[in-house]
Amino acid sequence: MSSKITSINNRLAIISGNGDLPLNILECAVSNGWNGVVIDIAENQKLKSQSSWKIYNFKIERIGKIFRKLHVEKITHIVLCGGISRPKLYEMKFDLKGLNIMSKIAFK
């Protein structure tokens, strides 16, 4: 039995920040037969003009909504790539899932 992951019946989510890396990964995934979605957390304009995949825009603090979208889209694999500006935590308005995760991180 091979341990190689194939794209058949697998769905990829690219959680995208800024820069060229998300677009490069998207192009590579498409050329290797993957299908999926892009979760754009940095309003990467390069993806919007090039993508044949669905692109969803979310603010980084909407973790619960991101998880729900990944579930609805039946995502099996996730890639996080690209740059993001470090947010100021006191300015962020987390959803419940985000608050839950951040409270766990704060006490570590």
MMTF fields as JSON, N, C-alpha, C and O atoms, coordinates in Angstrom:
{
  "mmtfVersion": "1.0.0",
  "mmtfProducer": "UNKNOWN",
  "numBonds": 431,
  "numAtoms": 432,
  "numGroups": 108,
  "numChains": 1,
  "numModels": 1,
  "chainsPerModel": [1],
  "groupsPerChain": [108],
  "chainIdList": ["A"],
  "bondAtomList": [4, 2, 8, 6, 12, 10, 16, 14, 20, 18, 24, 22, 28, 26, 32, 30, 36, 34, 40, 38, 44, 42, 48, 46, 52, 50, 56, 54, 60, 58, 64, 62, 68, 66, 72, 70, 76, 74, 80, 78, 84, 82, 88, 86, 92, 90, 96, 94, 100, 98, 104, 102, 108, 106, 112, 110, 116, 114, 120, 118, 124, 122, 128, 126, 132, 130, 136, 134, 140, 138, 144, 142, 148, 146, 152, 150, 156, 154, 160, 158, 164, 162, 168, 166, 172, 170, 176, 174, 180, 178, 184, 182, 188, 186, 192, 190, 196, 194, 200, 198, 204, 202, 208, 206, 212, 210, 216, 214, 220, 218, 224, 222, 228, 226, 232, 230, 236, 234, 240, 238, 244, 242, 248, 246, 252, 250, 256, 254, 260, 258, 264, 262, 268, 266, 272, 270, 276, 274, 280, 278, 284, 282, 288, 286, 292, 290, 296, 294, 300, 298, 304, 302, 308, 306, 312, 310, 316, 314, 320, 318, 324, 322, 328, 326, 332, 330, 336, 334, 340, 338, 344, 342, 348, 346, 352, 350, 356, 354, 360, 358, 364, 362, 368, 366, 372, 370, 376, 374, 380, 378, 384, 382, 388, 386, 392, 390, 396, 394, 400, 398, 404, 402, 408, 406, 412, 410, 416, 414, 420, 418, 424, 422, 428, 426],
  "bondOrderList": [1, 1, 1, 1, 1, 1, 1, 1, 1, 1, 1, 1, 1, 1, 1, 1, 1, 1, 1, 1, 1, 1, 1, 1, 1, 1, 1, 1, 1, 1, 1, 1, 1, 1, 1, 1, 1, 1, 1, 1, 1, 1, 1, 1, 1, 1, 1, 1, 1, 1, 1, 1, 1, 1, 1, 1, 1, 1, 1, 1, 1, 1, 1, 1, 1, 1, 1, 1, 1, 1, 1, 1, 1, 1, 1, 1, 1, 1, 1, 1, 1, 1, 1, 1, 1, 1, 1, 1, 1, 1, 1, 1, 1, 1, 1, 1, 1, 1, 1, 1, 1, 1, 1, 1, 1, 1, 1],
  "groupList": [{"groupName": "MET", "atomNameList": ["N", "CA", "C", "O"], "elementList": ["N", "C", "C", "O"], "formalChargeList": [0, 0, 0, 0], "bondAtomList": [1, 0, 2, 1, 3, 2], "bondOrderList": [1, 1, 2], "singleLetterCode": "M", "chemCompType": "L-PEPTIDE LINKING"}, {"groupName": "SER", "atomNameList": ["N", "CA", "C", "O"], "elementList": ["N", "C", "C", "O"], "formalChargeList": [0, 0, 0, 0], "bondAtomList": [1, 0, 2, 1, 3, 2], "bondOrderList": [1, 1, 2], "singleLetterCode": "S", "chemCompType": "L-PEPTIDE LINKING"}, {"groupName": "LYS", "atomNameList": ["N", "CA", "C", "O"], "elementList": ["N", "C", "C", "O"], "formalChargeList": [0, 0, 0, 0], "bondAtomList": [1, 0, 2, 1, 3, 2], "bondOrderList": [1, 1, 2], "singleLetterCode": "K", "chemCompType": "L-PEPTIDE LINKING"}, {"groupName": "ILE", "atomNameList": ["N", "CA", "C", "O"], "elementList": ["N", "C", "C", "O"], "formalChargeList": [0, 0, 0, 0], "bondAtomList": [1, 0, 2, 1, 3, 2], "bondOrderList": [1, 1, 2], "singleLetterCode": "I", "chemCompType": "L-PEPTIDE LINKING"}, {"groupName": "THR", "atomNameList": ["N", "CA", "C", "O"], "elementList": ["N", "C", "C", "O"], "formalChargeList": [0, 0, 0, 0], "bondAtomList": [1, 0, 2, 1, 3, 2], "bondOrderList": [1, 1, 2], "singleLetterCode": "T", "chemCompType": "L-PEPTIDE LINKING"}, {"groupName": "ASN", "atomNameList": ["N", "CA", "C", "O"], "elementList": ["N", "C", "C", "O"], "formalChargeList": [0, 0, 0, 0], "bondAtomList": [1, 0, 2, 1, 3, 2], "bondOrderList": [1, 1, 2], "singleLetterCode": "N", "chemCompType": "L-PEPTIDE LINKING"}, {"groupName": "ARG", "atomNameList": ["N", "CA", "C", "O"], "elementList": ["N", "C", "C", "O"], "formalChargeList": [0, 0, 0, 0], "bondAtomList": [1, 0, 2, 1, 3, 2], "bondOrderList": [1, 1, 2], "singleLetterCode": "R", "chemCompType": "L-PEPTIDE LINKING"}, {"groupName": "LEU", "atomNameList": ["N", "CA", "C", "O"], "elementList": ["N", "C", "C", "O"], "formalChargeList": [0, 0, 0, 0], "bondAtomList": [1, 0, 2, 1, 3, 2], "bondOrderList": [1, 1, 2], "singleLetterCode": "L", "chemCompType": "L-PEPTIDE LINKING"}, {"groupName": "ALA", "atomNameList": ["N", "CA", "C", "O"], "elementList": ["N", "C", "C", "O"], "formalChargeList": [0, 0, 0, 0], "bondAtomList": [1, 0, 2, 1, 3, 2], "bondOrderList": [1, 1, 2], "singleLetterCode": "A", "chemCompType": "L-PEPTIDE LINKING"}, {"groupName": "GLY", "atomNameList": ["N", "CA", "C", "O"], "elementList": ["N", "C", "C", "O"], "formalChargeList": [0, 0, 0, 0], "bondAtomList": [1, 0, 2, 1, 3, 2], "bondOrderList": [1, 1, 2], "singleLetterCode": "G", "chemCompType": "PEPTIDE LINKING"}, {"groupName": "ASP", "atomNameList": ["N", "CA", "C", "O"], "elementList": ["N", "C", "C", "O"], "formalChargeList": [0, 0, 0, 0], "bondAtomList": [1, 0, 2, 1, 3, 2], "bondOrderList": [1, 1, 2], "singleLetterCode": "D", "chemCompType": "L-PEPTIDE LINKING"}, {"groupName": "PRO", "atomNameList": ["N", "CA", "C", "O"], "elementList": ["N", "C", "C", "O"], "formalChargeList": [0, 0, 0, 0], "bondAtomList": [1, 0, 2, 1, 3, 2], "bondOrderList": [1, 1, 2], "singleLetterCode": "P", "chemCompType": "L-PEPTIDE LINKING"}, {"groupName": "GLU", "atomNameList": ["N", "CA", "C", "O"], "elementList": ["N", "C", "C", "O"], "formalChargeList": [0, 0, 0, 0], "bondAtomList": [1, 0, 2, 1, 3, 2], "bondOrderList": [1, 1, 2], "singleLetterCode": "E", "chemCompType": "L-PEPTIDE LINKING"}, {"groupName": "CYS", "atomNameList": ["N", "CA", "C", "O"], "elementList": ["N", "C", "C", "O"], "formalChargeList": [0, 0, 0, 0], "bondAtomList": [1, 0, 2, 1, 3, 2], "bondOrderList": [1, 1, 2], "singleLetterCode": "C", "chemCompType": "L-PEPTIDE LINKING"}, {"groupName": "VAL", "atomNameList": ["N", "CA", "C", "O"], "elementList": ["N", "C", "C", "O"], "formalChargeList": [0, 0, 0, 0], "bondAtomList": [1, 0, 2, 1, 3, 2], "bondOrderList": [1, 1, 2], "singleLetterCode": "V", "chemCompType": "L-PEPTIDE LINKING"}, {"groupName": "TRP", "atomNameList": ["N", "CA", "C", "O"], "elementList": ["N", "C", "C", "O"], "formalChargeList": [0, 0, 0, 0], "bondAtomList": [1, 0, 2, 1, 3, 2], "bondOrderList": [1, 1, 2], "singleLetterCode": "W", "chemCompType": "L-PEPTIDE LINKING"}, {"groupName": "GLN", "atomNameList": ["N", "CA", "C", "O"], "elementList": ["N", "C", "C", "O"], "formalChargeList": [0, 0, 0, 0], "bondAtomList": [1, 0, 2, 1, 3, 2], "bondOrderList": [1, 1, 2], "singleLetterCode": "Q", "chemCompType": "L-PEPTIDE LINKING"}, {"groupName": "TYR", "atomNameList": ["N", "CA", "C", "O"], "elementList": ["N", "C", "C", "O"], "formalChargeList": [0, 0, 0, 0], "bondAtomList": [1, 0, 2, 1, 3, 2], "bondOrderList": [1, 1, 2], "singleLetterCode": "Y", "chemCompType": "L-PEPTIDE LINKING"}, {"groupName": "PHE", "atomNameList": ["N", "CA", "C", "O"], "elementList": ["N", "C", "C", "O"], "formalChargeList": [0, 0, 0, 0], "bondAtomList": [1, 0, 2, 1, 3, 2], "bondOrderList": [1, 1, 2], "singleLetterCode": "F", "chemCompType": "L-PEPTIDE LINKING"}, {"groupName": "HIS", "atomNameList": ["N", "CA", "C", "O"], "elementList": ["N", "C", "C", "O"], "formalChargeList": [0, 0, 0, 0], "bondAtomList": [1, 0, 2, 1, 3, 2], "bondOrderList": [1, 1, 2], "singleLetterCode": "H", "chemCompType": "L-PEPTIDE LINKING"}],
  "groupTypeList": [0, 1, 1, 2, 3, 4, 1, 3, 5, 5, 6, 7, 8, 3, 3, 1, 9, 5, 9, 10, 7, 11, 7, 5, 3, 7, 12, 13, 8, 14, 1, 5, 9, 15, 5, 9, 14, 14, 3, 10, 3, 8, 12, 5, 16, 2, 7, 2, 1, 16, 1, 1, 15, 2, 3, 17, 5, 18, 2, 3, 12, 6, 3, 9, 2, 3, 18, 6, 2, 7, 19, 14, 12, 2, 3, 4, 19, 3, 14, 7, 13, 9, 9, 3, 1, 6, 11, 2, 7, 17, 12, 0, 2, 18, 10, 7, 2, 9, 7, 5, 3, 0, 1, 2, 3, 8, 18, 2],
  "groupIdList": [1, 2, 3, 4, 5, 6, 7, 8, 9, 10, 11, 12, 13, 14, 15, 16, 17, 18, 19, 20, 21, 22, 23, 24, 25, 26, 27, 28, 29, 30, 31, 32, 33, 34, 35, 36, 37, 38, 39, 40, 41, 42, 43, 44, 45, 46, 47, 48, 49, 50, 51, 52, 53, 54, 55, 56, 57, 58, 59, 60, 61, 62, 63, 64, 65, 66, 67, 68, 69, 70, 71, 72, 73, 74, 75, 76, 77, 78, 79, 80, 81, 82, 83, 84, 85, 86, 87, 88, 89, 90, 91, 92, 93, 94, 95, 96, 97, 98, 99, 100, 101, 102, 103, 104, 105, 106, 107, 108],
  "secStructList": [7, 7, 7, 7, 7, 7, 1, 6, 6, 7, 3, 3, 3, 3, 3, 3, 7, 5, 1, 1, 2, 2, 2, 2, 2, 2, 2, 2, 2, 2, 2, 6, 6, 7, 3, 3, 3, 3, 3, 3, 1, 1, 7, 7, 2, 2, 2, 2, 2, 2, 7, 1, 1, 3, 3, 3, 3, 7, 7, 6, 6, 7, 2, 2, 2, 2, 2, 2, 2, 2, 2, 2, 6, 6, 7, 7, 3, 3, 3, 3, 3, 1, 5, 7, 7, 7, 7, 7, 4, 4, 4, 7, 7, 7, 7, 2, 2, 2, 2, 2, 2, 2, 2, 2, 2, 2, 6, 7],
  "xCoordList": [0.841, 0.0, 0.886, 1.817, 0.596, 1.383, 0.904, -0.291, 1.845, 1.489, 1.344, 1.116, 1.474, 1.364, -0.068, -1.029, -0.197, -1.506, -1.851, -1.059, -3.017, -3.469, -4.588, -5.198, -4.845, -5.852, -7.268, -8.232, -7.411, -8.736, -9.538, -9.08, -10.72, -11.622, -11.05, -11.595, -9.979, -9.426, -9.663, -9.598, -9.939, -10.197, -9.241, -9.049, -8.65, -7.63, -8.19, -8.895, -7.869, -8.141, -6.804, -5.926, -6.664, -5.48, -5.902, -6.7, -5.368, -5.629, -4.532, -3.363, -4.94, -4.012, -3.786, -4.716, -2.51, -2.101, -1.676, -2.142, -0.792, -0.323, 0.833, 1.414, 1.151, 2.329, 2.028, 0.872, 3.095, 2.991, 2.842, 2.337, 3.262, 3.248, 1.862, 1.762, 0.787, -0.532, -0.905, -1.464, -0.604, -0.909, -0.07, -0.579, 1.201, 2.063, 1.554, 1.55, 1.127, 0.597, -0.707, -0.935, -1.559, -2.813, -2.55, -3.173, -1.64, -1.33, -0.771, -1.112, 0.073, 0.651, -0.438, -0.463, -1.326, -2.406, -3.317, -3.685, -3.679, -4.543, -3.849, -4.473, -2.561, -1.84, -1.672, -1.441, -1.782, -1.686, -3.053, -3.151, -4.1, -5.426, -6.233, -7.288, -5.767, -6.51, -7.679, -7.642, -8.701, -9.763, -9.972, -9.543, -10.627, -10.821, -11.229, -11.85, -10.864, -11.244, -10.058, -9.081, -10.185, -9.206, -9.925, -10.99, -9.347, -9.809, -8.825, -7.69, -9.266, -8.395, -8.561, -9.605, -7.517, -7.586, -6.828, -6.756, -6.263, -5.466, -5.857, -5.12, -7.01, -7.465, -6.379, -6.002, -5.888, -4.832, -5.416, -6.089, -5.165, -5.734, -5.219, -5.918, -4.015, -3.46, -4.301, -4.441, -4.858, -5.674, -6.986, -7.458, -7.566, -8.882, -8.861, -9.841, -7.779, -7.716, -7.287, -7.445, -6.751, -6.186, -6.926, -6.694, -7.791, -8.308, -9.558, -10.48, -9.561, -10.779, -11.503, -12.611, -10.888, -11.488, -12.353, -12.184, -13.283, -14.064, -13.124, -12.249, -13.334, -12.537, -13.488, -14.456, -13.195, -13.976, -13.09, -11.953, -13.615, -12.887, -13.373, -14.569, -12.438, -12.741, -11.718, -10.565, -12.133, -11.176, -10.556, -11.207, -9.316, -8.583, -9.237, -9.096, -9.94, -10.549, -11.863, -12.443, -12.329, -13.577, -13.283, -13.678, -12.595, -12.128, -13.293, -13.218, -14.342, -15.502, -16.122, -16.474, -16.26, -16.824, -15.906, -16.374, -14.606, -13.65, -13.794, -13.854, -13.848, -14.007, -15.301, -15.314, -16.387, -17.663, -17.589, -18.105, -16.951, -16.816, -15.965, -16.28, -14.906, -14.074, -14.88, -14.725, -15.733, -16.579, -17.604, -17.776, -18.274, -19.284, -18.652, -19.263, -17.45, -16.754, -16.086, -15.459, -16.216, -15.647, -14.136, -13.625, -13.45, -12.005, -11.3, -11.635, -10.322, -9.549, -8.106, -7.441, -7.622, -6.249, -6.239, -7.036, -5.31, -5.206, -3.749, -2.844, -3.54, -2.228, -2.387, -3.266, -1.541, -1.504, -0.273, 0.829, -0.439, 0.71, 0.496, -0.63, 1.609, 1.561, 1.741, 1.634, 2.01, 2.252, 0.976, 0.05, 0.956, -0.116, 0.512, 1.558, -0.129, 0.333, -0.071, -1.177, 0.83, 0.524, -0.608, -0.462, -1.729, -2.861, -2.643, -1.914, -3.283, -3.267, -4.409, -5.576, -4.076, -5.091, -6.216, -7.367, -5.902, -6.945, -7.926, -9.0, -7.561, -8.466, -9.317, -10.264, -8.985, -9.681, -10.98, -11.075, -11.971, -13.267, -13.501, -14.103, -13.011, -13.092, -14.52, -15.316, -14.837, -16.091, -15.885, -14.796, -16.906, -16.813, -15.694, -14.965, -15.548, -14.481, -13.125, -12.222, -12.982, -11.738, -11.418, -10.27, -12.435, -12.229, -11.8, -10.927, -12.418, -12.078, -10.612, -9.883, -10.189, -8.809, -7.837, -6.818, -8.144, -7.24, -7.121, -6.05, -8.208, -8.128, -7.209, -6.518, -7.188, -6.299, -4.839, -3.941, -4.622, -3.261, -2.719, -1.544, -3.572, -3.146, -2.623, -1.765, -3.137, -2.74, -1.592, -1.214, -1.028, 0.093, 1.397, 2.448],
  "yCoordList": [-1.178, 0.0, 1.242, 1.351, 2.155, 3.371, 4.456, 4.583, 5.227, 6.33, 7.645, 8.693, 7.594, 8.801, 9.343, 8.589, 10.638, 11.29, 11.668, 12.313, 11.272, 11.649, 12.672, 12.823, 13.362, 14.417, 13.887, 14.639, 12.601, 12.044, 12.046, 11.534, 12.62, 12.719, 13.504, 13.449, 14.222, 15.1, 16.539, 16.885, 17.368, 18.782, 19.621, 19.383, 20.593, 21.438, 22.827, 23.401, 23.355, 24.76, 25.468, 25.038, 26.544, 27.388, 28.59, 29.412, 28.692, 29.857, 30.855, 30.662, 31.921, 32.795, 34.121, 34.801, 34.451, 35.789, 36.54, 36.235, 37.517, 38.337, 37.682, 36.703, 38.236, 37.82, 36.836, 36.531, 36.343, 35.443, 33.981, 33.188, 33.601, 32.197, 31.556, 30.446, 32.192, 31.56, 31.271, 30.216, 32.19, 31.986, 30.849, 30.04, 30.772, 29.687, 28.332, 27.362, 28.265, 27.015, 26.65, 25.484, 27.636, 27.385, 26.82, 25.835, 27.431, 26.96, 25.542, 24.725, 25.249, 23.909, 22.888, 21.787, 23.256, 22.353, 22.045, 20.89, 23.061, 22.868, 21.968, 21.068, 22.211, 21.403, 19.956, 19.083, 19.686, 18.328, 17.696, 16.632, 18.341, 17.753, 17.986, 17.377, 18.845, 19.141, 20.067, 20.821, 19.999, 21.0, 21.481, 20.83, 22.611, 23.146, 24.596, 25.091, 25.27, 26.661, 27.445, 26.887, 28.75, 29.662, 30.438, 31.01, 30.454, 31.301, 32.468, 32.316, 33.613, 34.784, 35.652, 36.27, 35.688, 36.494, 37.816, 38.594, 38.067, 39.279, 40.076, 40.971, 39.763, 40.452, 40.476, 41.532, 39.281, 39.118, 39.29, 38.393, 40.42, 40.741, 39.822, 39.602, 39.287, 38.41, 37.152, 36.644, 36.647, 35.44, 35.688, 34.835, 36.841, 37.136, 37.124, 36.727, 37.545, 37.616, 36.295, 36.119, 35.378, 34.164, 32.874, 31.848, 32.908, 31.665, 31.143, 31.896, 29.841, 29.173, 28.549, 28.033, 28.594, 28.074, 29.157, 30.346, 28.725, 29.692, 30.376, 29.749, 31.675, 32.441, 33.029, 33.707, 32.758, 33.303, 34.27, 33.945, 35.451, 36.45, 36.425, 36.531, 36.284, 36.3, 37.147, 37.235, 37.758, 38.4, 37.304, 36.307, 37.487, 36.446, 36.077, 34.946, 37.011, 36.724, 35.946, 35.598, 35.674, 34.92, 33.428, 32.793, 32.892, 31.506, 30.523, 29.551, 30.751, 29.865, 29.802, 28.721, 30.95, 30.981, 30.272, 29.586, 30.441, 29.758, 28.249, 27.525, 27.761, 26.327, 25.799, 24.723, 26.546, 26.097, 26.011, 25.066, 26.993, 26.978, 25.788, 25.152, 25.483, 24.324, 23.034, 22.131, 22.954, 21.776, 21.663, 20.589, 22.756, 22.76, 22.374, 21.657, 22.843, 22.564, 21.188, 20.811, 20.435, 19.076, 19.063, 18.249, 19.969, 20.106, 18.982, 18.68, 18.371, 17.296, 17.703, 17.081, 18.731, 19.201, 20.727, 21.377, 21.288, 22.743, 23.154, 22.505, 24.247, 24.873, 26.326, 27.034, 26.768, 28.17, 28.782, 28.256, 29.883, 30.471, 31.96, 32.457, 32.645, 34.078, 34.87, 34.34, 36.126, 36.998, 37.673, 37.928, 37.95, 38.769, 39.777, 39.522, 40.912, 41.916, 41.456, 40.957, 41.627, 41.227, 42.104, 43.321, 41.479, 42.275, 42.697, 42.051, 43.777, 44.2, 43.481, 43.698, 42.635, 41.783, 42.585, 42.151, 43.748, 44.531, 45.154, 45.609, 45.177, 45.706, 44.618, 44.923, 43.359, 42.26, 41.926, 42.021, 41.533, 41.144, 39.689, 39.382, 38.793, 37.367, 36.854, 37.364, 35.832, 35.121, 34.133, 34.078, 33.362, 32.474, 31.452, 31.209, 30.856, 29.871, 30.536, 29.971, 31.72, 32.463, 32.796, 32.68, 33.213, 33.503, 32.261, 32.32, 31.135, 29.876, 29.516, 29.162, 29.605, 29.279, 30.265, 29.859, 31.553, 32.565, 32.442, 32.68, 32.074, 31.915, 30.753, 30.814, 29.707, 28.578, 28.952, 28.539, 29.739, 30.165, 31.106, 31.034, 31.981, 32.983, 32.366, 32.944, 31.194, 30.569, 29.584, 28.936, 29.444, 28.511, 29.15, 28.521],
  "zCoordList": [0.0, 0.0, 0.0, 0.798, -0.881, -1.036, -0.077, 0.188, 0.436, 1.324, 0.562, 1.168, -0.753, -1.569, -1.528, -1.681, -1.324, -1.312, -2.747, -3.435, -3.187, -4.517, -4.395, -3.336, -5.482, -5.456, -5.668, -5.52, -6.014, -6.264, -4.958, -3.937, -5.007, -3.856, -2.685, -1.582, -2.901, -1.875, -2.29, -3.469, -1.298, -1.594, -0.774, 0.418, -1.418, -0.821, -0.548, -1.378, 0.619, 0.919, 1.046, 1.793, 0.315, 0.438, 1.261, 0.808, 2.466, 3.308, 2.977, 3.311, 2.313, 1.623, 2.334, 2.768, 2.429, 2.818, 1.551, 0.453, 1.716, 0.6, -0.134, 0.334, -1.282, -2.027, -3.136, -3.427, -3.75, -4.894, -4.5, -5.294, -3.311, -2.916, -3.007, -3.53, -2.526, -2.665, -4.122, -4.419, -5.015, -6.433, -7.001, -7.777, -6.63, -7.095, -6.613, -7.371, -5.366, -4.823, -5.52, -5.843, -5.752, -6.459, -7.854, -8.251, -8.592, -9.938, -9.91, -10.765, -8.949, -8.817, -8.464, -9.014, -7.552, -7.156, -8.34, -8.558, -9.096, -10.261, -11.284, -11.846, -11.524, -12.521, -12.079, -12.915, -10.786, -10.267, -10.037, -9.426, -10.519, -10.481, -9.217, -9.044, -8.337, -7.109, -7.428, -8.4, -6.608, -6.65, -5.229, -4.276, -5.088, -3.749, -3.751, -4.692, -2.672, -2.472, -1.926, -1.426, -2.042, -1.442, -0.35, -0.583, 0.831, 1.931, 1.983, 2.436, 1.521, 1.405, 2.65, 2.855, 3.478, 4.704, 4.567, 5.518, 3.386, 3.201, 1.961, 1.548, 1.359, 0.161, -0.915, -1.424, -1.243, -2.234, -3.635, -4.142, -4.251, -5.56, -6.668, -7.657, -6.517, -7.545, -7.705, -8.817, -6.624, -6.69, -7.417, -8.169, -7.195, -7.76, -9.285, -9.915, -9.867, -11.322, -11.964, -13.172, -11.18, -11.75, -11.411, -12.05, -10.44, -9.895, -10.597, -10.912, -10.832, -11.291, -10.096, -10.243, -8.927, -7.698, -7.06, -7.333, -6.203, -5.419, -4.432, -3.834, -4.284, -3.328, -2.3, -2.642, -1.03, 0.072, 0.846, 1.19, 1.116, 1.89, 3.333, 3.601, 4.247, 5.676, 6.394, 5.973, 7.459, 8.356, 9.205, 9.517, 9.572, 10.279, 11.617, 12.084, 12.223, 13.523, 13.43, 14.458, 12.239, 12.028, 11.885, 10.908, 12.861, 12.815, 12.726, 11.973, 13.463, 13.426, 12.042, 11.57, 11.384, 10.034, 9.04, 8.132, 9.217, 8.339, 8.501, 7.507, 9.75, 9.993, 9.391, 8.794, 9.544, 8.967, 7.443, 6.847, 6.817, 5.359, 4.914, 3.908, 5.637, 5.301, 5.405, 4.583, 6.41, 6.579, 5.442, 4.865, 5.128, 4.064, 2.722, 1.93, 2.474, 1.209, 1.201, 0.21, 2.299, 2.4, 2.148, 1.378, 2.804, 2.645, 3.398, 4.543, 2.739, 3.364, 3.65, 4.478, 2.98, 3.157, 3.177, 2.502, 3.973, 4.106, 3.952, 4.476, 3.219, 3.108, 3.55, 3.059, 4.473, 4.88, 4.234, 4.389, 3.514, 2.836, 2.605, 2.582, 2.435, 2.179, 3.461, 4.567, 3.287, 4.425, 4.909, 4.139, 6.193, 6.764, 7.707, 8.304, 7.833, 8.79, 10.176, 10.385, 11.111, 12.477, 13.008, 13.119, 13.332, 13.827, 15.279, 16.032, 15.641, 17.041, 17.738, 17.413, 18.686, 19.311, 19.944, 19.927, 20.502, 21.165, 20.168, 20.561, 18.875, 17.86, 17.206, 16.481, 17.455, 16.788, 17.514, 18.738, 16.726, 17.274, 16.903, 15.873, 17.764, 17.498, 17.607, 18.395, 16.804, 16.996, 18.154, 18.726, 18.5, 19.665, 19.531, 20.493, 18.37, 18.154, 18.318, 18.934, 17.773, 17.907, 19.352, 19.781, 20.107, 21.531, 22.287, 23.153, 21.957, 22.608, 22.348, 23.274, 21.096, 20.749, 21.388, 21.946, 21.31, 21.875, 23.394, 23.951, 24.064, 25.521, 25.884, 26.901, 25.082, 25.336, 25.084, 25.819, 24.035, 23.704, 24.78, 25.138, 25.289, 26.269, 27.551, 28.218, 27.898, 29.157, 28.992, 29.968, 27.813, 27.583, 27.933, 27.805]
}
